[in-house]
Amino acid sequence: MGKLANVSPREAIKKFQKIGYYVNHQTGSHIILYNDKPGSLPLSLPNHKELAPGLLKAQIKRTGLTIEEFLHLK
């Protein structure tokens, strides 16, 4: 399994909150996160049991973090 396998939306949201993102709202099954820092892009995570590794990698890239930096957030 890859490094990003078996990551739940709840776990990913906690990590994104550590870098300044916050849950703004939920539309259908997607949770929308924002960061007030200028130039930050919004994130959209499906509220499923696990996140697809490719989708999570894309969202991590939107924050400007590397995968290793994301994985080391507690």
C-alpha positions in Angstrom: 0.0 0.0 0.0 1.1 3.5 -0.7 1.8 6.2 1.9 -1.6 7.9 1.4 -3.7 4.7 1.5 -6.3 4.3 4.2 -6.6 8.0 5.1 -10.0 9.0 6.3 -11.5 12.4 5.6 -11.6 13.1 9.4 -7.9 12.4 9.7 -7.1 14.6 6.6 -9.2 17.5 7.9 -7.4 17.4 11.3 -4.1 17.7 9.5 -5.3 20.5 7.2 -6.6 22.4 10.3 -3.1 22.3 11.7 -1.9 24.5 8.8 -4.8 27.0 9.0 -7.6 25.4 7.1 -11.1 25.3 8.6 -14.3 23.6 7.6 -16.6 26.2 6.0 -19.5 24.0 4.9 -20.6 20.7 3.5 -22.4 20.4 0.1 -23.8 17.0 -0.4 -21.1 14.5 0.6 -18.2 17.0 0.1 -16.7 18.9 3.0 -15.3 22.3 1.9 -12.3 23.8 3.7 -10.9 27.3 3.5 -7.8 29.1 4.7 -7.8 32.9 5.2 -4.1 33.2 4.1 -3.9 35.2 0.8 -3.4 32.9 -2.2 -4.7 29.8 -0.5 -7.0 27.6 -2.5 -10.1 26.0 -1.1 -10.1 22.2 -0.6 -13.0 19.8 -1.2 -12.9 16.3 0.4 -15.6 13.7 -0.1 -17.1 12.4 3.2 -16.4 8.7 2.4 -14.9 6.0 4.5 -11.4 6.5 2.9 -10.0 9.1 0.5 -8.6 8.0 -2.8 -4.8 8.5 -2.7 -4.8 10.5 -6.0 -7.4 12.9 -4.7 -5.6 13.4 -1.4 -2.3 13.9 -3.2 -4.0 16.6 -5.3 -5.4 18.4 -2.3 -2.1 18.3 -0.5 -0.5 19.8 -3.5 -3.0 22.7 -3.5 -1.9 23.6 0.1 1.8 23.8 -0.9 2.8 20.9 1.3 4.8 17.9 0.3 3.4 14.4 1.0 6.1 13.9 3.6 5.2 17.2 5.4 1.5 16.2 5.4 2.2 12.8 6.8 4.3 14.2 9.6 1.5 16.5 10.8 0.0 15.1 13.9 
